[in-house]
Every structure is written in C-alpha cells, then in structure tokens.
C-alpha cells in the first residue's frame, strides 16, 4: 500500500468541458518542509465505478484519479492525485 498525503496544494486548469489539467503540486514532508513539483505529464485513470484503489482510497464515479509524472531527485516518478469535486478542495496524493 502507498503512503497517502491528505493535505496537498494543487495548481490546475479547469477547462470549459469539465476536464481538469493538474500542473503543480505541493505538500509538507515528514520534516514539515514543503516539497513542490511540476507535473511533467499525466493520465486520467478510467472510472471503474465505486471501489477501493490499490492505494487504499475509496473512490466513486465522481472521483478524478490522475497518474502524474514528476521529477524527484533527478528520477522520474509516477504519483497518483485524487480529486473529489463534490468538496472542491479535497486533493489527496499517493506516493
């Protein structure tokens, strides 16, 4: 199971068709310091109905799940961002 970070700042673009493009993310690490990353690419995961993901997060048809490419310590990493539009402020990160 992945580590889940519950408080994530995300800069994104909301398009007129309802799609969302995540551009940057920021969170506090275990030392309480902010880490910020530019999202180099992303893929929106297919909606599979209500289920619990491999990360242990309960999602529904309304949840956006983004698989994002970031560069961390000169290495490419894939992280998952979860967005619940019902709250409008709820972003979670699985690393």
C-alpha distances in whole Angstrom, upper triangle without the diagonal:
4,7,9,13,15,18,19,22,23,26,26,29,30,32,35,33,30,28,26,26,23,25,24,21,21,19,20,18,18,22,22,24,23,22,23,22,24,23,24,23,21,21,20,18,20,20,19,21,19,15,12,10,7,5,7,10,13,16,19,22,23,19,19,16,17,16,18,19,20,21,20,22,24,21,20,16,15,13,13,15,15,19,21,24,25,25,26,24,21,18,15,13,9,10
4,6,10,12,15,15,19,19,23,23,26,27,30,33,32,28,26,24,23,20,22,20,17,18,16,17,15,15,19,19,20,20,18,19,18,21,19,21,20,18,19,19,17,20,20,20,21,19,16,13,10,8,5,8,10,14,15,19,21,22,18,18,15,15,13,15,16,16,18,17,19,21,18,17,13,12,10,10,12,13,17,19,22,24,23,24,22,18,16,12,9,6,6
4,7,10,12,13,17,18,21,22,26,27,30,33,32,29,26,24,23,20,21,19,16,15,13,13,11,11,15,16,17,17,15,17,17,20,19,21,21,19,20,20,19,22,22,22,23,21,18,15,13,11,8,9,11,15,16,20,23,22,19,18,16,16,15,15,17,16,18,16,18,21,19,18,14,13,10,11,12,13,16,18,22,23,22,22,20,17,14,10,8,6,5
4,6,9,10,14,15,19,20,23,24,27,30,29,26,24,21,21,18,19,17,14,14,11,12,11,12,16,15,17,16,15,16,16,19,18,21,20,19,19,18,18,20,20,21,21,19,17,13,12,11,8,9,9,12,14,18,20,19,16,16,13,14,14,15,17,16,19,17,20,22,20,19,15,14,10,10,10,10,13,15,19,20,18,19,16,13,11,7,6,5,7
4,6,7,11,13,16,18,21,23,26,29,29,25,23,20,20,16,18,15,12,10,8,9,9,10,13,12,14,12,12,13,14,17,17,20,20,19,20,19,19,22,22,23,23,21,19,16,15,15,11,12,11,14,16,19,21,20,16,16,14,15,15,15,17,16,18,16,19,22,20,19,16,15,11,10,10,10,12,15,18,19,17,17,14,11,9,6,5,6,8
4,6,10,12,16,17,21,21,25,27,27,24,22,19,20,17,18,16,13,11,9,10,11,13,16,14,15,14,14,15,16,19,18,22,22,20,21,20,19,22,21,22,22,20,19,16,15,16,13,13,11,13,14,17,20,18,15,15,14,15,16,17,19,18,21,20,22,25,24,22,19,17,14,12,10,10,11,12,15,16,14,14,11,8,7,5,7,9,11
4,7,10,13,16,19,20,24,26,27,23,22,19,19,16,17,14,11,9,7,8,11,12,15,12,13,11,12,13,15,17,17,21,21,20,21,20,21,24,23,25,24,22,22,19,19,19,16,16,14,16,17,20,22,19,16,16,16,16,17,17,19,18,20,19,22,24,24,22,20,18,15,14,11,11,11,13,15,16,14,13,10,8,7,6,8,11,13
4,6,10,12,16,17,21,24,24,21,19,16,15,12,13,10,7,6,5,8,11,13,15,13,13,10,10,10,11,13,14,17,18,17,18,18,19,22,22,24,24,23,22,20,19,19,16,17,15,17,17,20,21,19,16,15,14,14,15,14,16,15,17,16,20,22,21,20,17,16,12,12,9,10,10,13,15,17,14,13,9,8,6,6,7,10,12
4,7,10,13,15,19,22,23,20,18,15,14,11,11,8,6,5,6,10,13,16,17,14,13,10,10,9,11,12,13,16,17,17,19,18,20,23,23,26,26,25,25,23,21,23,19,21,18,20,20,22,23,20,17,16,15,14,16,14,16,15,17,17,20,22,22,20,18,17,14,14,11,12,11,14,15,17,14,12,9,9,7,9,10,13,15
4,6,10,12,15,19,20,17,15,11,10,7,7,6,4,6,9,13,15,19,20,18,16,13,12,10,10,10,10,14,14,14,16,15,18,21,21,24,24,24,24,23,21,22,19,21,18,20,19,21,21,18,15,13,13,12,14,12,14,13,16,17,20,21,21,19,17,16,13,12,9,11,10,13,13,16,14,12,9,10,7,10,10,14,15
4,7,10,13,17,18,16,14,10,9,6,6,5,6,9,12,15,18,22,23,20,18,15,14,11,10,9,10,13,14,14,16,16,19,22,22,26,26,26,26,26,24,25,22,24,22,23,21,23,22,20,17,15,15,13,15,13,15,14,17,18,21,22,22,20,19,18,15,15,12,13,12,15,15,18,16,13,11,13,11,13,14,17,18
4,7,10,13,14,12,10,7,5,4,5,7,9,12,15,19,21,25,26,24,22,18,17,14,13,11,10,13,13,12,14,14,17,19,20,23,24,24,25,25,23,24,22,24,21,23,20,21,20,17,16,13,14,12,14,12,15,15,18,20,23,23,23,20,19,17,16,15,12,13,11,14,13,16,16,12,12,13,11,14,14,18,19
4,6,10,11,10,8,6,5,6,7,10,13,16,19,22,25,28,30,27,26,22,21,17,16,13,12,14,14,13,15,14,17,20,20,24,25,25,27,27,25,27,25,27,24,24,22,22,20,18,17,14,15,13,16,15,17,17,20,23,26,26,25,23,22,20,19,17,14,15,13,15,14,17,17,13,14,16,14,17,18,21,22
4,7,8,7,6,5,7,9,11,13,15,18,21,24,27,30,32,29,28,24,23,20,19,17,15,17,16,15,15,14,17,19,19,22,23,24,25,26,24,27,25,27,23,23,20,20,18,15,15,13,15,14,17,17,19,20,23,26,29,29,28,25,24,22,20,18,15,15,12,14,11,15,15,12,13,15,14,18,19,22,24
4,5,6,5,6,8,11,13,16,18,21,24,28,30,34,35,33,31,28,26,23,22,19,17,18,17,16,16,14,18,19,19,23,23,25,27,28,26,29,28,29,26,26,22,21,19,17,17,14,17,16,19,18,21,22,25,28,31,31,30,27,26,24,22,20,18,18,15,16,14,17,18,15,17,18,18,21,22,24,26
4,5,7,9,12,15,17,20,22,25,28,31,34,37,39,36,35,31,30,27,25,23,21,22,20,19,19,17,20,20,20,24,24,26,28,29,28,31,30,31,28,27,24,22,20,17,18,16,19,19,22,22,24,26,29,32,35,35,34,31,30,27,26,24,21,20,17,18,15,17,19,16,19,20,20,23,25,27,30
4,6,9,12,15,18,21,22,26,28,32,34,37,39,37,36,32,31,28,26,24,21,22,20,18,17,15,17,17,17,21,21,23,25,27,26,29,28,30,26,25,22,20,17,15,16,14,17,17,20,21,23,26,29,32,35,35,33,30,29,26,25,22,20,19,17,17,14,17,19,17,19,20,20,23,24,26,29
4,7,10,13,16,19,20,23,25,29,31,34,36,34,33,29,28,25,24,22,20,21,19,16,16,13,15,16,15,19,19,20,22,24,23,26,25,26,23,22,18,17,14,12,13,11,14,15,18,19,22,24,27,30,33,33,32,28,27,24,22,20,17,16,13,13,10,13,15,13,16,17,17,20,21,23,26
4,7,10,13,16,17,21,23,27,29,32,34,32,31,27,26,23,21,19,16,18,15,13,12,10,13,13,14,17,18,20,22,23,21,24,23,25,21,21,18,17,14,12,12,9,12,12,15,15,18,20,24,26,30,30,28,25,23,20,19,17,15,14,12,13,11,15,16,14,16,16,15,18,19,21,23
4,6,10,12,14,17,19,23,25,28,30,28,27,24,22,19,17,15,13,15,13,11,11,9,12,14,15,18,19,20,21,22,20,23,21,23,20,20,17,17,15,13,12,9,11,10,13,13,16,17,21,23,27,27,25,22,21,18,17,14,12,12,10,12,10,14,15,12,13,14,13,15,16,18,20
4,6,10,12,15,18,22,24,27,29,27,25,22,20,17,15,12,10,11,10,8,10,9,13,15,16,20,21,23,23,23,21,23,22,24,21,22,19,19,18,16,14,11,11,9,11,10,13,14,18,20,24,23,22,19,18,16,15,13,11,13,11,14,13,17,18,15,15,15,13,15,15,18,19
4,6,8,12,14,18,20,23,25,23,22,18,16,13,11,9,7,10,9,8,10,10,13,16,17,21,22,23,23,22,20,21,19,22,19,21,18,19,19,17,14,11,11,8,10,8,11,11,15,17,21,21,20,17,15,14,12,11,9,11,10,14,14,17,17,14,14,14,11,13,12,15,16
4,7,11,14,18,19,23,24,23,20,17,15,11,9,6,5,8,9,9,12,13,16,20,21,24,26,26,26,25,23,24,22,24,22,24,22,23,23,20,18,15,14,11,12,9,10,10,13,15,19,19,18,16,15,14,13,13,11,14,14,17,17,21,20,17,16,16,13,15,14,16,17
4,7,11,14,16,20,21,19,17,13,11,7,6,4,5,9,11,11,14,15,18,22,23,26,27,27,27,25,23,23,21,23,21,24,22,24,24,22,19,16,15,12,13,10,11,9,12,13,16,17,17,15,14,14,12,13,11,14,14,17,18,21,20,17,15,15,12,13,12,15,15
4,7,11,13,16,17,16,14,10,8,6,5,7,7,11,13,12,15,16,18,21,22,25,26,26,25,23,21,21,18,21,19,21,20,23,23,21,18,15,14,12,13,10,11,10,12,12,16,17,17,15,14,13,11,11,9,12,12,16,17,20,18,16,13,13,10,10,9,12,12
4,7,9,13,14,12,10,7,6,4,6,9,11,14,16,16,19,19,21,24,25,27,28,27,27,24,22,23,19,21,20,22,22,24,25,23,20,18,17,15,16,13,14,12,13,13,15,17,18,17,15,15,12,13,11,14,14,17,19,21,19,17,14,14,11,11,10,13,13
4,6,10,11,9,8,5,6,7,9,12,14,17,19,18,21,21,22,25,26,28,28,27,26,23,21,21,18,19,18,21,21,24,26,24,20,19,18,16,17,15,16,14,15,13,16,19,19,18,16,16,13,13,12,14,15,17,19,21,19,18,14,13,11,10,9,12,11
4,7,8,5,5,4,6,9,12,15,17,20,22,22,24,24,25,29,29,30,31,29,28,25,23,23,19,21,20,23,24,27,29,27,23,22,21,20,20,18,19,16,17,15,16,20,20,20,18,18,15,16,15,17,18,20,22,24,21,20,17,16,14,12,11,13,13
4,5,5,6,6,7,10,13,16,18,21,22,22,24,25,26,29,29,31,31,30,28,25,23,22,18,20,20,23,24,28,30,28,25,23,22,20,20,18,18,16,16,13,14,18,18,18,16,17,15,16,16,18,20,22,25,27,24,23,20,18,16,14,12,13,11
4,5,7,9,10,14,16,20,21,24,26,25,27,28,28,31,31,32,33,31,29,25,24,23,19,20,21,24,26,29,32,30,27,26,24,23,22,21,21,19,19,16,17,20,20,21,19,19,17,18,18,20,22,24,27,28,26,26,22,20,18,16,14,14,13
4,6,9,10,14,17,21,23,25,27,27,30,30,31,34,35,36,36,34,32,29,27,26,23,24,24,27,29,32,35,33,30,29,27,26,25,23,23,21,20,17,17,21,21,23,21,22,20,21,21,23,25,27,30,31,28,28,24,22,21,19,17,18,16
4,7,9,13,16,20,22,25,27,27,29,29,30,33,33,35,35,33,32,29,27,27,23,24,23,27,28,31,33,31,28,27,26,25,25,23,23,20,20,18,18,22,23,23,21,22,20,21,20,22,23,25,27,28,25,25,21,20,18,17,16,18,17
4,7,10,13,17,19,22,25,25,28,28,30,33,33,35,36,34,33,30,28,27,24,25,25,28,29,32,34,32,28,27,25,24,24,21,21,18,18,15,16,19,20,21,20,21,19,20,20,22,23,25,27,29,26,25,21,21,18,17,16,18,16
4,6,10,13,16,19,21,22,25,25,27,30,31,33,34,32,31,28,26,26,22,24,23,26,27,30,31,29,26,24,23,21,21,19,19,15,16,14,15,18,19,19,18,19,17,18,17,19,20,23,24,26,24,22,19,18,16,15,14,16,15
4,7,10,13,16,18,19,22,23,24,28,29,31,32,31,30,27,25,24,21,23,22,25,26,29,30,28,24,22,21,19,18,15,15,12,12,10,12,14,15,15,14,16,14,16,15,18,19,22,24,26,24,22,19,18,15,15,13,14,13
4,7,10,13,15,16,19,21,23,26,27,30,31,30,29,27,25,24,21,24,23,26,25,28,29,26,23,21,19,17,17,13,13,10,10,10,12,14,15,15,14,15,13,15,14,17,18,21,22,25,23,21,18,18,15,14,13,15,14
4,6,9,12,13,16,18,20,24,25,28,30,29,28,26,23,23,20,23,22,25,24,27,27,25,22,19,18,15,14,10,10,6,7,8,11,12,12,11,11,12,11,13,13,16,17,21,22,25,24,21,19,18,15,15,12,14,13
4,6,9,11,15,17,19,23,25,28,29,30,29,27,24,24,22,25,24,26,25,27,27,25,22,19,17,14,13,10,9,6,8,10,13,13,13,12,12,12,12,14,13,16,17,21,22,25,24,21,19,19,16,16,14,16,15
4,6,7,11,13,16,19,21,24,26,27,26,25,22,22,20,23,21,24,22,24,24,22,19,16,14,11,10,6,6,5,8,11,14,14,13,11,10,10,10,11,11,14,15,19,20,23,23,20,19,18,15,15,13,14,14
4,7,11,14,16,20,22,25,28,28,28,27,23,23,22,25,24,26,25,26,26,25,22,18,16,12,11,7,5,6,8,11,14,13,12,9,10,10,11,13,14,17,18,22,23,26,26,23,22,22,18,18,16,17,16
4,7,10,13,16,19,22,25,26,25,24,21,21,20,24,22,24,22,24,23,22,19,16,14,10,8,6,5,8,10,14,17,16,14,11,11,9,11,12,12,15,17,20,21,25,25,22,22,21,18,18,16,16,16
4,7,9,13,15,18,21,22,22,21,18,18,18,21,19,21,19,20,19,18,16,12,10,6,5,4,6,9,13,15,19,18,16,12,11,9,9,9,10,12,14,17,18,22,22,20,20,19,15,15,14,14,15
4,6,9,12,15,18,19,19,19,16,17,17,20,18,19,17,18,16,16,14,11,9,6,5,7,9,12,16,18,22,21,19,15,13,10,11,10,10,12,14,17,18,21,22,20,21,19,16,16,15,15,16
4,7,9,12,14,16,16,17,14,16,16,18,16,17,14,14,13,13,11,7,6,5,6,9,12,15,19,21,24,24,22,18,16,13,12,10,10,10,11,14,15,18,19,18,18,17,15,15,14,15,16
4,6,9,12,13,13,14,11,13,14,16,14,14,12,12,11,12,10,8,6,6,7,10,13,17,20,22,26,25,22,19,16,13,12,10,10,10,12,14,15,18,20,19,20,18,15,15,14,14,16
4,6,9,12,12,14,12,14,16,17,15,15,12,11,9,11,10,9,8,9,11,14,17,20,24,26,29,29,26,22,20,16,16,13,14,13,14,15,16,18,21,20,22,19,18,18,17,17,19
4,6,9,10,12,11,14,15,16,14,12,9,8,6,8,8,8,8,11,13,16,20,23,26,28,31,31,29,25,22,19,17,14,14,12,13,13,14,16,18,18,20,18,17,17,18,17,20
4,7,7,10,10,13,15,15,13,12,9,8,7,10,10,11,11,14,15,19,22,25,28,30,33,33,30,27,24,20,19,16,16,14,15,15,17,18,20,21,22,20,19,19,19,18,21
4,6,10,11,14,16,15,13,10,8,5,5,9,9,11,12,15,17,21,24,27,31,32,35,36,33,30,26,23,21,18,17,14,15,14,15,16,19,20,21,19,19,19,20,19,23
4,7,10,13,14,13,11,7,6,4,6,9,9,12,12,16,18,22,25,27,31,31,35,36,33,30,27,23,21,17,17,14,14,13,15,15,17,19,20,17,18,17,19,18,22
4,6,10,11,9,8,6,6,6,9,12,11,13,12,16,17,21,24,26,29,30,33,34,31,28,25,21,19,16,16,13,15,14,17,17,19,20,21,18,18,16,17,16,19
4,7,8,6,5,4,6,9,12,13,12,13,12,15,16,19,22,24,27,27,30,32,29,26,22,19,17,14,14,12,14,14,18,18,19,21,20,17,16,14,15,13,16
4,5,5,5,6,7,10,13,14,11,12,10,12,13,16,19,21,24,24,27,28,25,22,19,15,13,11,12,11,13,14,18,19,20,21,20,17,15,13,13,11,13
4,5,7,10,11,14,16,18,15,15,12,14,13,16,18,20,23,22,25,26,23,21,17,14,13,11,13,13,16,17,21,22,23,23,23,19,17,14,13,10,12
4,6,9,11,14,17,17,14,14,11,13,12,15,17,18,21,20,23,24,22,19,16,13,11,9,11,11,14,16,19,21,20,21,20,16,14,11,10,7,9
4,7,9,13,16,17,14,15,13,15,15,18,20,22,24,23,26,28,25,23,19,17,14,12,13,12,15,15,19,20,20,21,20,16,15,12,12,9,12
4,6,10,13,13,11,12,10,13,14,17,20,21,24,24,27,28,26,23,20,17,14,11,11,9,11,12,15,16,16,17,17,13,12,9,10,9,13
4,7,11,11,9,12,11,15,16,19,22,24,27,27,30,32,29,27,23,20,17,14,13,10,12,11,14,14,15,17,17,13,13,12,13,13,16
4,7,8,6,9,9,12,15,18,21,23,26,27,30,32,29,26,23,19,16,13,12,9,9,8,12,12,13,15,15,12,12,11,13,13,17
4,5,5,9,10,14,16,20,23,25,29,30,33,34,32,29,25,22,19,16,14,11,11,9,11,11,13,15,16,14,14,14,16,17,20
4,6,8,10,14,16,19,23,26,29,31,34,35,32,29,26,22,20,16,15,12,11,10,11,11,14,15,17,15,16,16,18,19,22
4,7,10,13,16,19,23,25,28,30,33,34,32,29,26,22,20,16,14,11,9,7,7,8,11,12,14,12,13,15,17,18,22
4,6,10,13,16,19,21,25,26,30,30,28,25,22,19,16,12,10,7,6,5,7,9,11,11,12,10,10,11,13,14,18
4,6,10,12,16,18,22,23,27,28,25,22,19,16,14,10,8,6,5,7,8,11,12,12,13,11,10,11,12,13,16
4,7,9,13,15,19,20,24,25,22,19,16,12,10,7,6,5,7,9,11,14,15,14,15,12,10,10,10,10,13
4,6,10,12,16,18,21,21,19,16,13,10,8,5,5,6,8,12,13,17,17,16,16,14,11,10,10,10,12
4,7,10,13,15,19,19,16,13,10,6,6,5,7,9,12,15,17,20,21,19,19,17,13,12,10,10,11
4,6,10,12,16,16,13,10,8,5,5,6,7,11,13,17,18,22,21,20,19,17,13,13,10,10,10
4,7,10,13,12,10,7,6,5,7,9,11,14,16,20,22,25,25,23,22,20,17,16,13,12,11
4,6,10,10,8,6,5,6,8,10,12,15,18,21,23,26,26,23,22,20,17,16,13,13,11
4,7,6,5,5,6,9,10,14,15,19,21,25,27,30,29,27,25,24,20,19,15,15,13
4,5,5,6,7,10,11,14,16,19,22,26,28,31,29,27,25,24,20,18,15,14,11
4,5,8,10,13,14,18,20,23,26,29,31,34,33,31,28,27,23,22,18,18,14
4,7,9,13,15,19,21,24,27,30,32,35,34,32,30,29,25,23,20,19,16
4,6,10,12,16,19,22,25,29,31,34,33,31,29,27,24,22,18,17,14
4,7,10,13,16,20,22,26,28,31,31,29,27,25,22,20,16,15,13
4,6,10,13,16,19,23,25,28,28,26,24,22,19,17,13,12,9
4,7,10,13,16,20,22,25,25,24,22,20,16,14,11,9,8
4,7,10,13,17,19,22,22,20,19,16,13,11,7,6,5
4,7,10,13,16,19,19,18,16,14,10,8,6,5,7
4,7,10,13,16,15,14,13,10,7,6,5,7,9
4,7,10,12,12,12,11,8,6,5,6,8,12
4,6,9,9,8,8,6,5,7,9,12,15
4,5,6,7,8,6,7,9,12,14,18
4,5,5,7,7,9,12,15,18,21
4,6,9,8,11,14,17,20,23
4,5,6,9,12,16,19,22
4,6,9,12,15,19,22
4,6,10,13,17,19
4,7,10,13,17
4,7,10,13
4,7,10
4,6
4
